[in-house]
Structures are given as structure tokens and as C-alpha cells.
Amino acid sequence: MFLITARSIILPTALSELQAEHFYDLAVLITSLAMCTILPISGKLSDFCGRKKIFLTGIIIFILSNFLCMISSNVYIYLFGLLGTGIAYGLVNSVQLAILNDICDEEERPGKVSNVNIANSLACLLGPIVGGGLTDFFSWRIVYVVAIPFLIVAMVIMFLYKEEKHAPGRIEVDIAGTFFYIVALIPTILLLSGKRLGVYQLQSIVIGLIVCASVGIVGFFLVEKRAKIPIIAYQLFRSSNFRFCMISYLICSIGFAAINYLPLYYQQVRLLSVTVSGLIVIPRQLSQLLMGFVLRKDMKKISGKTWPVVIGFVCFAISMLFIADFDLQTDIVKIILAEIFFGFGYSALTIITQSNSQLDLPTEDVGSGTSLIGLFGALGNTLGAAIGSVVLGAVTSLAIGLKYFFLANAGLMICGIILGIVRGKGDETI
């Protein structure tokens, strides 16, 4: 989380130095696309070969990818490094909640999920501040250097972790389903983001992407109907609680993708330095921390409840409406309030949905279930980035494009509010 939030602050400067500002949308998309690709596979693999191996593999790829980003002499090396961080984060993210499930009983689990989110909030607080300061006073490359020692510490800790043996047997991965899933996902996202990525300049590329996406979607559904162990554990969605949590988390993650575009406003519309644009996020991260501590204290009381999700969506909607009204003369108080509501909304939604989604997961499906949580988060981030690319590509003014983008996000959060209210009034269905 430190790397992801620091990257969002330093990305405009890094691409400017590499003379590749037009690659901004691709740089935002490539990490989340890589996460979407790896998450369904890594979750199932962890059920067979153990969480520890998957986690360690992710950390090693993280270190190598950071090194690539640090030494990149052109945008293609940098993008390849970002691709690696997406794969690495997907591997780590798919098993961290599963590890908590393995080592905690049901009563402890909500509090531990809160602890993870508090730690993530601390990392999100440090990422923009440290990233902005290092970029202005030294170089954006130093950010990737700073992260490497902490990744090494994480690797050592995981080496010391004594994992219980998992069920022996042949590793069964839905190869055909995975292939068609990737063939459907990547062309679809590229088509959505086509204008800003320059895809629409060649008609043959557009036709090729449409054909690939169509083949992928049709092939995926045909293959998954017959798959013994499908890439997405459909049986988990029989639980109305799990469905509600996944939909809510998807909407929340689309909103979270907005942090990739806030630095554009701060640095290119408001003309603030990288350091100042990093400091502005302090209220957001402090509110995330505060919400994390509040929810941790009362987690047992609100576990399984719907109303905290509604409150999270209300906070998120208020934040998006405030941001949509930003312009050159926007008062700093309004910016801070928007950041505070952003932090409250995101923290509440993440903690509640991640915790509640695991309430009735069968033991044998813990890896698949927790990787689905990560997958829906990554899909949300990817869709959020694609929406941003579409909206910004439709207008000539960055300021106007950002306004429409955040208004669209506000509308989505209102849909989340309605979903939560309907769920709260229902019995076992949404």
C-alpha cells in the first residue's frame, strides 16, 4: 500500500522525466490489470501448495520489479516494472486474508482484519508524504529504493512463519478458463480506455480487440460451465451475504481508483508541488486510521450488519461530490473535508466488507474466497481507471474531465447506498 499510494503521487513526475506523459492511463491500468489476471489463479494455488510459498513469491517479484522501476531509462522498462508490481501485489493480496483465516478463530478474525487495514492506512499515510518529499528533494527513483529494505524484512518474517500443512494432492487449476478470462479481460479494458491510450487510431487494432474480447467472453462461459474447479468459485455466491459484500467492495474499489487522478488535479490544475500534493492526503489517511480504530473496538457488535456499509457509501458520495466541485479557487478547507470523507468512506467499506464476506466461507474455500475479495478489488480499481480514461478522453480540459469523472463516481456511490438500504430491509436476498 505504501508503494501504490506513493506511486500515485510520483507518477506524473516520473512519466514527465521519461518523456511519456501520454502513457499516464496505461501506467495506471497496467498494475490493476496484472492483479486481475493473477488473483484468481494464486488463490486456488495457495489452497494446494500453501500460502507461504505464494506470499514469498510475491515479495521476491516485488523486489525485482522495484529494482526495474528504479533503474528504468525509458517508459517501457518502467511499465514492465509496474506490471511486475501488479503481479506481486496480486500474489500477496490473495493470501494475506487467507493466512488470517488459517491462524485466527472466528471471534478474533474481525479484529485482525481491522488491524490489517490500520496497518494499510499507516502505509497510505506515509506513501504520499515520503514519496512527495523524496521526489521534490531527490528523485522519484529513490521511492523504489526506500521500499526494498521493508520488502526484505517482510520476506524474512514470512520465512519464519510456520504454516500448517495443506491438503496433499494434484494441483488443479482451470487452465482453459484462465486463458479465456485473460483473453476477455485485457481487450475489454483496452477498448474502454481506447481513446486516451491511442487504441482508436488504427481500425485494425480496434477490430482485433473486439474479436478477442468476444471470443474470450463466449469461451469463458462455455468452458466454466463444464470446469471441475472453475477459476471463479461460483458456489460462494449462493450466500446472499457474500454477494452483497462482493458487490459493495467492487463499487468501493472503483471509487478508490480515484486516488490515481487526484494528483493530476493537485499538480496540473492547482499547480502544487509533489510534496504539497502528498501532504494534502494526510487528513484522508488520518480519517482512515481513526475509522479503523473505531471499527476495531466495536467489530463484534457490527459484524454482519449492513448499516456501516451504507454509512461508508454516504461518506464516499459526499467526498466525490466535493471533489467534483474543485477548481482553481477551491478553498483548502473544502479540499481537506473531501479528503476526510474519502478516508472515512473507504476505510469503513473495506473493513466491513472484507470482514463480513468471510463469515460463512467453508474451510476448503478460504483461499478461493479471499482471492475473490482481492479480485473484486482489483477489478474495481481497473474499472475505475478505465472510467477515468474514458471521461478524460471525451473532453479537452483536464479540469472539466476530472469534474465529470468524480460526478460519475458520486452517482455510483449513491447506487451503493440504495443497494445497502435494500439489503438491510430484506431477509436473505438482495
Stockholm file with secondary structure:
# STOCKHOLM 1.0

chainA/1-430         MFLITARSIILPTALSELQAEHFYDLAVLITSLAMCTILPISGKLSDFCGRKKIFLTGIIIFILSNFLCMISSNVYIYLFGLLGTGIAYGLVNSVQLAILNDICDEEERPGKVSNVNIANSLACLLGPIVGGGLTDFFSWRIVYVVAIPFLIVAMVIMFLYKEEKHAPGRIEVDIAGTFFYIVALIPTILLLSGKRLGVYQLQSIVIGLIVCASVGIVGFFLVEKRAKIPIIAYQLFRSSNFRFCMISYLICSIGFAAINYLPLYYQQVRLLSVTVSGLIVIPRQLSQLLMGFVLRKDMKKISGKTWPVVIGFVCFAISMLFIADFDLQTDIVKIILAEIFFGFGYSALTIITQSNSQLDLPTEDVGSGTSLIGLFGALGNTLGAAIGSVVLGAVTSLAIGLKYFFLANAGLMICGIILGIVRGKGDETI
#=GR chainA/1-430 SS CHHHHHHHHHHHHHHHHTTCGGGHHHHHHHHHHHHHHHHHHHHHHHHHHCHHHHHHHHHHHHHHHHHHHHHCSSHHHHHHHHHHHHHHHHHHHHHHHHHHHHHSCTTTHHHHHHHHHHHHHHHHHHHHHHHHHHHHHTCTHHHHHHHHHHHHHHHHHHHHCCCCCCCCSCCCCCHHHHHHHHHHHHHHHHHHTHHHHTGGGCHHHHHHHHHHHHHHHHHHHHHHHHCSSCSSCGGGGGSHHHHHHHHHHHHHHHHHGGGGTHHHIIIIISCCCHHHHHHTTHHHHHHHHHHHHHHHHTHHHHTTCSHHHHHHHHHHHHHHHHHHTCCTTCCHHHHHHHHHHHHHHHHHHHHHHHHHHTTTCCGGGHHHHHHHHHHHHHHHHHHHHHHHHHHHHHCSCHHHHHHHHHHHHHHHHHHHHHHHHHHHHSSSCC
#=GC SS_cons         CHHHHHHHHHHHHHHHHTTCGGGHHHHHHHHHHHHHHHHHHHHHHHHHHCHHHHHHHHHHHHHHHHHHHHHCSSHHHHHHHHHHHHHHHHHHHHHHHHHHHHHSCTTTHHHHHHHHHHHHHHHHHHHHHHHHHHHHHTCTHHHHHHHHHHHHHHHHHHHHCCCCCCCCSCCCCCHHHHHHHHHHHHHHHHHHTHHHHTGGGCHHHHHHHHHHHHHHHHHHHHHHHHCSSCSSCGGGGGSHHHHHHHHHHHHHHHHHGGGGTHHHIIIIISCCCHHHHHHTTHHHHHHHHHHHHHHHHTHHHHTTCSHHHHHHHHHHHHHHHHHHTCCTTCCHHHHHHHHHHHHHHHHHHHHHHHHHHTTTCCGGGHHHHHHHHHHHHHHHHHHHHHHHHHHHHHCSCHHHHHHHHHHHHHHHHHHHHHHHHHHHHSSSCC
//
